[in-house]
Amino acid sequence: MTLRKKCPRCGKEKPLDDFHHSDDAADRHQGYCKKCNNERQYEPGGAAYPKKRS
């Protein structure tokens, strides 16, 4: 039996292999799936989004 988790962003239930590892989370996996996590990074204000220089 494969353990599954629901991503709150896309709403899909996916296997835990589709979530990055996280020591801080109770289930040891990040809240967002890998696909959603990567998309979030490149949204305006995300970690990898280029910042405007002053």
C-alpha positions, 0 to 999 in steps of 0.5 A: 500500500502506497501512502498518499497525501493531498496537495492543498494547492492543486487539490490532487491526492498523490503518493508521498514520492511526489512530495519533497522531504521535510524534517519539520513536517509531522509526516516528514514531507512538505505540504505542497507537491513537487510540481506545485512547489516548483510553480510557486517558486516562480510566481511573483514574490516567490523565492526564485522570482527575480527581484527588482533592483533599486 
